[in-house]
Amino acid sequence: MSLHIQPSTPVVSADVIDALGRPLRALAAAQVQGAGLHTLAVPTVGLLAGLHTVRLLHDGATAYRKLLVE
């Protein structure tokens, strides 16, 4: 997963959640990132097969991306 960080808001949090919104795995907890394009690794080892969601909090907004684990 890639994201572009604006210089004014470098703090990013991300996690994997299930269909009910319960957190399954923290990916980035209020990490400070420099401006520019970043890639976020999403390890799937230990996650049950199925459709999950990656929740990304950045710049006062929340973005969601589907994650299919096979």
N, C-alpha and C positions, 0 to 999 in steps of 0.2 A: 504494500500500500504506500502510495506517495502523497505528500502534501507539501504545499508551498507556505512557508512561514514569513509573515510580514515583520519587518524590523521592530515595529512598535509593540508587538504582542508575542514575545518569544516563549511563553509558558504553554505547554501542551500536556494534556492527560488523555489516555486512551485505555480502553478495556474491552474484553469480549463479554457479551451478555447473552443470556438465553432468551427464548421467546416471551418469557414473562418479565424480562428486564432485570433479572438477577445477575449480578456480576459473577463470571466464571474465572476470569484471569485478568490481572492488571498487566498492561503492556507498557505504560508510561504514566508515572504518577507525578504530576506537576513538574515535569522536566523542562529545564530552560534550554531552548534551542536557538542557534543563530539564525539570521535571516537566510532565506533561500529554499531550495528544494531538498526535502528529506524523505528517506524511505523508512518505513516502520515494519520490522519483522513481526510476523504473527505466527508463533509456534503453535502447532495443532496437536502435538503429542499430548495424550491424556484427555483430549476433548472427545466426547461421544460423537459418532457420526451423525450428520444432520445439518440443518441450517442454523447458523448462529449469526450474531450481529457484532460488528466492531463499532464501538461508540467513541468518537473523537471530540474532545472539548478543546476549543482554541478560539481566541479572540472574542470571548463572550458568547459564542455560538456552539451548537452541538451538531455534528454530522454523523450519519450512520451509513455503514457499508455492509452488504451481505457477505457472509463467509460460509462457504459450503465445505464441510469436513466429510471426507469419504472414508 
